[in-house]
Amino acid sequence: MVKLVADSTCDLSQEIIDQYKVGIAPLSINIDGKTYRDRIDITADTFFAKIAEYKMHPTTAMPSPAAFIEIFEEAYACGYDEILCICMSSKTSGSYQSAMIAMQYFSEEHKGETYKIHVVDSTCMSHGSGWLVIKSARLLEKGASFEEVVSYNEFHKRNVKHFLSVDDLDNLVRSGRLRYGSALIGKIMKVKPIMTMKQGEGAIVSKERGRKAVLNHYINAFKARVDLVETDFVIVGYTSDKLYAENLVHLIEDEAGYKGEIIVLQMGVAVGTHVGLGGLSFYFLEKPHLKDGLLINNIHKIHKMKENFDK
């Protein structure tokens, strides 16, 4: 049996986590001197409702190796002999490193026993890694093997397209994603930056004036980039304004003519500390870009992994 594991920044709903029995390693959030475990000690609704009351900007910390070890051990004890752990980008957090340490420790403790563990550096954030978790679960339901699901993740992870826009530019300044001068100009001009992930790191790809322009950017980019063969579902994410997300859903259906499943999910506390109020995100699988060499590199990687599995 295959156990899926992720850190809490995958931002999946509890319903999805329960449906696919996903093990979640929580990040920690420090708010005014008190530490909370993401999803356990504090919920997104509570966090966003009180965000204006916090005296200091909240900070986050990666899950400890012990958090992953506990999940691995519990899964193994319950009969899961194959574990696939999907972590947020290693360039944005130490979650992947913690999971790798946990895997090494687990291997030392279970020498000679039969099991498989693979940790994916998703190069994604938030519902980007969540997209991979859901896709992995559905592939397993259809009868895919552990090796096939691992290969899917390693092949497609860089093609999970991220779009994120924010209302509160101050959060981007605090997280180092935007200079103070740019944020000040952005506020005056009512500019909303749109971010994506490039090589595992956040990058601003556009600055739009107003929410309508943001929605138009999302739809135009979706129509130009989406891989309709592989994208059987998309994810729309939001922090505090669900109506904003629902507006995007209508445009995806009506203007883009998308007939697949649209999943609307709220961003969690760990991600929300950097995004703030009014955040809107969009995730789908885009067409591979041969020109940047990523597709070729991933093909070589998959062939090498297959050779290792066949030994």
C-alpha positions in Angstrom: 0.0 0.0 0.0 1.1 3.6 -0.7 1.0 6.3 1.9 0.9 9.9 0.7 2.6 12.5 2.9 3.0 16.2 2.6 3.8 19.3 4.7 1.0 21.6 5.7 1.7 24.1 3.0 0.0 21.8 0.5 -3.1 23.7 1.8 -5.6 20.9 1.1 -8.9 20.8 2.8 -9.5 18.4 5.6 -12.0 16.6 3.5 -9.4 15.9 0.8 -6.8 14.9 3.4 -9.3 12.5 5.0 -10.4 11.1 1.6 -6.9 10.2 0.5 -5.5 9.6 4.0 -2.7 12.0 3.5 -0.2 12.4 6.4 0.5 16.0 7.1 3.7 17.4 8.8 2.7 20.8 10.2 4.8 24.0 9.9 5.0 26.2 13.0 3.7 29.7 13.1 5.0 32.2 15.7 2.4 34.9 16.5 3.3 37.5 19.1 5.6 35.2 20.9 3.3 32.1 20.9 3.9 29.1 18.6 1.1 27.3 16.8 1.1 24.2 14.7 -0.4 24.8 11.3 -3.9 23.2 11.0 -3.7 21.8 14.5 -3.5 24.7 16.9 -4.8 27.4 14.6 -7.1 27.5 11.6 -7.0 29.7 8.5 -10.3 31.3 9.3 -9.1 32.3 12.8 -5.8 33.6 11.5 -7.3 35.8 8.8 -10.0 37.1 11.1 -7.4 38.3 13.6 -4.5 39.2 11.3 -5.0 43.0 11.8 -4.8 42.6 15.6 -1.3 41.0 15.7 1.4 43.3 17.1 4.2 41.7 15.1 4.2 40.1 11.7 3.9 36.3 12.2 6.8 34.1 11.2 6.9 30.4 10.1 9.3 27.5 10.8 9.7 24.2 8.8 8.4 20.9 10.2 11.0 19.1 12.2 12.5 15.7 11.0 10.7 14.2 14.0 7.3 15.2 12.6 8.0 13.3 9.4 9.5 10.3 11.2 6.4 10.0 13.3 4.2 9.9 10.1 6.5 7.4 8.4 6.6 5.1 11.4 2.9 5.2 11.9 2.2 4.5 8.3 4.6 1.6 8.2 3.1 0.1 11.4 -0.3 0.3 9.7 0.9 -1.7 6.7 2.0 1.0 4.3 5.2 -0.3 2.8 5.5 2.4 0.2 5.6 6.1 1.2 5.6 9.1 -1.2 6.3 12.4 0.5 5.7 15.6 -1.5 7.2 18.7 0.0 7.2 22.4 -0.8 10.1 23.8 -2.9 13.4 23.3 -1.2 14.3 26.9 -2.2 11.6 28.3 -0.1 11.7 26.2 3.0 13.7 23.4 4.8 10.7 21.1 4.7 12.3 18.9 2.0 15.5 18.7 4.0 13.6 17.6 7.1 11.8 14.9 5.2 15.1 13.7 3.7 16.7 13.5 7.2 13.6 11.6 8.4 13.9 9.1 5.5 17.6 8.5 6.3 16.8 7.9 10.0 13.9 5.6 9.1 16.3 3.6 6.8 18.7 3.2 9.7 16.0 1.9 12.0 14.6 -0.5 9.5 17.6 -2.0 7.8 16.9 -5.3 6.0 13.2 -4.7 5.9 11.1 -4.3 2.7 9.7 -0.8 2.0 10.1 2.1 -0.3 10.2 5.8 0.5 10.6 8.6 -2.0 10.7 12.4 -1.1 9.7 14.8 -3.9 11.1 18.3 -3.9 8.0 19.6 -5.6 9.5 23.0 -6.6 6.0 24.2 -5.8 4.2 26.2 -3.1 0.8 26.0 -1.5 -1.8 24.4 -3.8 0.9 23.7 -6.3 2.2 20.8 -4.2 -1.4 20.1 -3.3 -2.2 19.6 -7.0 0.5 16.9 -7.1 -0.8 15.2 -4.0 -4.4 15.1 -5.4 -3.1 13.9 -8.8 -1.0 11.2 -7.1 -3.9 10.0 -5.1 -6.1 9.7 -8.2 -3.4 7.9 -10.1 -3.1 5.4 -7.3 -6.9 4.9 -7.3 -6.7 4.1 -11.0 -4.1 1.3 -10.3 -0.8 3.1 -10.9 2.2 1.6 -9.2 4.4 3.4 -6.7 7.1 3.8 -9.3 4.7 5.2 -11.9 3.4 7.9 -9.4 7.0 8.8 -8.4 7.9 9.2 -12.1 4.8 11.3 -12.7 5.8 13.7 -9.9 9.4 14.0 -11.0 8.4 14.5 -14.6 5.6 17.0 -14.2 6.4 18.9 -11.0 8.0 21.9 -12.9 5.0 22.1 -15.1 2.5 22.9 -12.3 1.8 26.5 -13.2 1.4 28.9 -10.2 -0.3 32.3 -10.3 -0.7 34.3 -7.1 -1.8 37.9 -6.6 -2.0 39.8 -3.4 -3.9 42.8 -2.0 -1.5 43.6 0.8 1.9 44.4 -0.7 3.5 44.8 2.8 3.5 41.1 3.2 5.7 40.7 0.1 8.1 43.3 1.4 8.4 41.5 4.8 9.1 38.2 3.0 11.7 39.8 0.8 9.7 39.3 -2.5 9.2 43.1 -3.1 11.2 46.2 -2.4 9.6 48.8 -0.2 9.9 51.5 -2.9 8.1 49.2 -5.4 5.4 48.5 -2.8 4.8 52.2 -2.1 4.4 52.9 -5.8 2.2 49.9 -6.1 -0.1 51.1 -3.4 -0.4 54.6 -4.9 -1.1 53.1 -8.4 -3.3 50.3 -7.0 -1.0 47.8 -8.7 -1.3 44.1 -7.8 1.7 42.0 -8.5 1.2 38.5 -10.0 3.7 35.9 -8.9 4.7 32.5 -10.2 7.3 29.9 -9.5 10.5 29.8 -11.5 13.1 27.2 -10.8 11.5 26.6 -7.4 11.5 30.3 -6.3 8.8 33.0 -6.4 9.1 35.6 -9.1 6.9 38.5 -10.1 5.7 38.1 -13.7 3.2 41.0 -14.0 1.8 44.0 -12.2 -1.9 44.7 -12.9 -4.1 47.6 -11.9 -7.1 46.2 -10.1 -8.7 42.9 -9.6 -10.4 42.8 -13.0 -7.0 43.0 -14.7 -5.7 40.2 -12.4 -8.5 38.0 -13.4 -8.0 38.8 -17.1 -4.3 37.9 -16.8 -5.1 34.6 -15.2 -7.6 33.6 -17.9 -5.4 34.7 -20.8 -2.4 32.9 -19.4 -4.5 29.8 -18.8 -5.9 29.6 -22.3 -2.3 30.0 -23.7 -0.5 27.7 -21.4 -2.8 24.9 -20.1 -2.1 21.3 -21.0 -5.6 20.1 -21.5 -4.5 16.5 -21.9 -3.0 16.4 -18.4 -5.1 19.0 -16.6 -8.2 17.1 -15.6 -8.6 19.5 -12.6 -7.5 23.0 -11.6 -7.2 24.6 -8.2 -8.3 28.1 -7.3 -7.0 29.3 -4.0 -7.9 32.3 -1.8 -6.9 33.6 1.6 -9.9 35.7 2.9 -12.2 36.5 0.0 -14.0 33.5 -1.3 -16.2 35.6 -3.6 -13.0 36.7 -5.5 -12.2 33.0 -6.0 -15.7 32.3 -7.2 -15.4 35.1 -9.8 -12.4 33.4 -11.2 -14.2 30.1 -11.3 -16.9 31.6 -13.4 -14.4 33.0 -15.8 -12.6 29.7 -16.1 -15.8 28.1 -17.1 -17.4 30.8 -19.2 -14.5 32.6 -20.9 -11.9 29.9 -21.0 -14.5 27.2 -21.7 -12.8 24.7 -19.3 -14.9 21.6 -18.8 -12.7 19.9 -16.2 -13.1 19.9 -12.4 -12.4 23.2 -10.5 -11.4 22.8 -6.9 -11.7 25.9 -4.7 -9.4 25.8 -1.6 -8.4 28.3 1.1 -4.7 28.9 1.7 -3.5 27.9 5.1 -1.9 29.8 7.9 1.7 29.2 7.0 1.2 30.4 3.4 -1.2 33.1 4.6 1.5 34.8 6.7 3.3 35.8 3.5 0.3 36.4 1.3 -2.1 38.3 3.6 -5.7 39.3 3.0 -7.2 39.2 -0.5 -4.8 36.7 -2.0 -5.9 34.8 -5.1 -4.1 31.9 -6.7 -4.6 29.6 -9.6 -2.9 26.2 -10.4 -2.9 23.9 -13.4 -0.5 21.8 -15.5 1.0 23.8 -18.3 2.5 22.6 -21.6 6.1 21.5 -21.4 8.6 24.0 -22.6 11.3 22.3 -24.6 13.4 25.5 -25.0 14.4 25.7 -21.3 15.7 22.1 -21.2 13.5 21.1 -18.3 11.6 18.5 -20.3 14.8 16.8 -21.5 16.3 16.9 -18.0 13.2 15.3 -16.5 13.2 12.5 -19.2 16.8 11.6 -18.3 15.9 11.7 -14.6 12.9 9.3 -15.1 14.9 6.9 -17.2 17.6 6.8 -14.5 15.0 6.3 -11.8 13.4 3.4 -13.8 16.8 1.7 -14.1 17.2 1.9 -10.3 13.8 0.5 -9.6 14.4 -2.3 -12.1 17.6 -3.4 -10.4 
